[in-house]
Amino acid sequence: MPKHLEHLFAGYPPILSARDVAEVLGLNSKTVYEYLQSGELPAYHIGSKWVIVRDEVVEYISSTSNVADRSTPEVATPSS
């Protein structure tokens, strides 16, 4: 689990409920279910239950970060 996200899921079990995910991410449970059904959030639909693996959600959050990578960006130079 990425260190910068550990605090979000402190105290939560390895398998989360939609309510847990909603609480952690500050979303409505209905929104979480929409994300689950669309495949936006990683999870397994088994029968009528959703199995949401905490570490997979953390990896998903980490992979969708909008924080620029820490490498030096290329600077465009005006053409003459």
Order of alpha helices (4+ residues) and beta strands (2+ residues): alpha-beta-alpha-alpha-beta-beta-alpha
